[in-house]
Amino acid sequence: MTTGATPEEPKARGAHFVQSLDRGLAVIRAFSEQTPAMTLSEVARTTGLTRAAARRFLLTLSDLGYIRTDGRMFRLTPRVLELGYAYLSSADLPEVAQPHLERLASEVNESSSLSILDGDDVVYIARAATTRIMTVSINVGTRFPAYATSMGRVLLAGRPPAQLDAYLERVRLDPLTSHTIASVERLRAELEKIRNQGWAVVDQELEEGLRAVAVPIRDHQGNVIAATNISAHASRRSAEDVRRDLLPPLLATASRIEADLEIASRG
């Protein structure tokens, strides 16, 4: 369910902008769960590069150990994880949140996670799992489309109006299940509701049988910087059970994470 390179809002590019770095990162982002291996032509087509340019970037990344090839097909190597973990290890948020997620998961006997928004996806940056409830494995670094996830909707609801409008103009709402909101108008209304109430419940929209509730994590200025959730299988928890039994401890956990982040920021 992850995606490859995702268009983001255009940003002003100054004299400092290094186009070759931008293109090299585009080549890495071109690979996804759906396209873990690609030919030179496929990489060129996905990134918009010429075949010659794509070949240079692929071979350079291969020399650096980030890509391997059999001469025809190209694949990422596990070394690319270093790029993400370098950020995660330098950030306070996952380290601060992890013990709280573990305490919460133990308390409610359901999995709990923490995510941030990256482009149009949510990316998991911390997780405390109990039992596996999805057909795909979820780990730190897993990505899902924001519109179909509880954490994604909390994060989208916290975006400034102009950023949210831009997202809703470009997003493609693929119906991942029969329950998925597939209308921009309905999604906009749901995000407004989430913004007002301060939490989101997603009922089997990402995957059949999966229910989740999420709340925002805010910095000391009130900005939404992340989201945390509890996910449960529909056979164990009704939608009402999720709201009644899981939302209160989740809100309490978010408050504790925010308090610890405030303390960490002073240090």
N, C-alpha and C positions, 0 to 999 in steps of 0.2 A: 504494500500500500504506500510505500514511500515514493517520492517523485524524484526526477532528475533535476537538471538546471531549471530554476524557477525564476520568471521575470520579476524584478522588483521595481519599485518606484524609481524613476530617473533621479540621479543626484548630480549636482553641479560638479564638474570635473575641472580642477585647477591645473596649474602648470606642474604640480607635483605628481599628477596621475601617471602611473606606470601601466601602459596598456598591455604590455607583455605579461605582467603579473595577473592582470584581469583575465586575459585569455587562458593562461595556464590554470587558473582556478576554475574557469568555465569548463575546461576539459575534465577536471576531477569531478565537478558537479554533474557532468553529463551521465555518469554511471549511477545506476539506481537498482533497487530490488527487482524491477521489471527488466532492466537491461544491465546485468552484471558483467556481460562480455559484449564487446562491440568490435566491428571491423573499423579500419581507418575511415572508410567512406561514411559509416554510420556516425562516427564521432564528428567528422567534418559537418555532416548534415545537422546533427543535433546542436552543435555549437555555433554554426554559421561561419566557420572558418573554411579557408581553402584546404584542399587535401594536403598541399605542401606544408602549410602552417600547422595543421593538425598533426601531421607526421613529426614535425620538429618538436612540438610540445610533448607528444606521446613518448618519443625516444628520450627526450630530456628527463621526463618523469620516470621513465624506466631506468635510466642511469642513476637517478637519485633513490631508486628503490620503492617508489610509490605505485608503479605500474609494472605488470609482467606481461609478456606476450609469447605466443608460440610461433610468431612470424605472421600470423593472420589475425587472430583474435587478441584483443587487449582487455585486461582485467586490473582492477585496483588490488593492491596488496594490503595486508593488515597494517602496514606502516602508516597508512593515511590516518589511522586512529590517533597517531601522535599529534596531528594537527588539532583535533578536537580536544584531546585530553590535556594538551598544553594550556588551552583556555580554561577548561574545567578545573584543573589543578591550581590555577592561579586565582580562581574566583572563590569568594567566601560562601556564596549561596549554597552550592551542593554540600559543602562540608558542614555548614550550619544546619541545614535542613535534614540531613541523613538520620541523625539519632531521633529526631522528632517523627520522621516517617516510620522508623522502625517501632517506636513506641505506639504510634497510632495503629499500624498494621497488627501488632500484638493485641491491642485493646479491642479492635473490632473484628479481628480474624479475616481481614480482607486486604488486598494489595493496595498500596498507596504510592503515589508518584509525584514528581515535581517536574515541570516543563517550562520552557521559554518559547517565545515566538521567533522563528527564523524564516524570513520571507513569508510564504503562505502556509508554512507547516509549523506544527509544534514539534519540539525536540526534547526528548527526555534527558534530564541532567542529573536526576537522583531517583532511586526507586527502592522500595521495600516490598518484596513479593511474598505472598503466602502460597497459593496454588495457582497454576496456570489456567487462565479462563479464556484465552483467545487462541485462535488457530495459529497465529504467528507469535513468535517469541518477542517479548518486550525487554529491552536492555537500555542502559545509558547510551544515548546516541540514536535510538529509534525515532523515526519521524512518521507522523501521520498528518493528513490534511486538516487544517485547523477547523474548518467549518463543520466537520462531523464528530468532533470530540468535545468533551466537557471542558477540558483545560483550554483548548483552542478557542472556544466561544467566550470563556472568561477573559482571555487575553485580547481577543478581538473587541469585546465590549469595552475594554479599557483603553482602546486606541483613540487618539484625537479624531474628531469628526472627519477632517480632510483625509487622513490616512485610511479610515474605515471606508469612506466613499470610494477611494481609489481601489481598495481591495474588492469591494462589492462589484465594481465595474469590470474587473478583470477575471474574477474567480470563475472557474467552471465547476458547477455543483454536480459532480457525478453521483448518481444514486447508489451508494455502496451497499445498502440493503433496501428492503421495501419501506422502511421507516424513515430513511434519510430525507431531511428537508432538501428539496431540489429546486426551490424558488427563491430568488434573491429577495423578493418582497417578504416572504415568510421568514427568511433568515434575518433580515434587518429588524423585523418586529421582535423576533426571539432575542436578538442581541440587545435591543432596547429594554426588554423585560429583564434580562440578566443584569444589565447595568443598574437598573433601579432596585432589584432585590439583592444583588451582591453575590449570587451563586448561580450555578447552572447544573441542570440534570439532563443527560443525554441517554435516551432509552432505545438501545438497539439500533442506533443510526450508523455506528462505525462497523459493527459486526452483530449479527443475530445472536441473541442470548447475553449480550453485554450491556450492563447498566452502569453509569458512573455519575458521580456528583463532584463538582469542582468549585473552588473558591480562589480569589486572587491573593497574591502576596504583594504587599505594597512597601515602598521605601518610606523613609521618614517624611518625605514631602507628599505622600499620598499617591504617588505614581505606581501603576501596576507594572511590576517587573517580572513576575512569574505567576504560575498557578499551581495549585496542588489538588490532588483528587483522591478519591477512593473508588475503586471499580469492583463490581460484584457480578456474579452470574445471575441471570434472570430466574433460574430455577430456585435460587436461595433467597433472593430479595425482590420484593415487588417494588414498583416505583414509589409507592407510599412508604415502604420500609426504608428505602434509600433516603428519602427526605426526613423521615422521623428519627431514624436510628443512626444514620451515618453523617448527616449534615452537622449536627451539633458538635461531635468530637472533631470533625474536620475544621470547623470554624475555630475551635479552641487551639488546634494544632497550628493553624495559620497565624494566629495571634502570638503564639510562643515563638514561631520562626521569626516573625517580624521583630519581636522584642530582642531576640538574640542577634539579629542583623544590626539593629540599632546599637547594641553594645559593641559588636565587632567593628562597626564603622568608626567608633570613637577610638578604638585601639590602633 
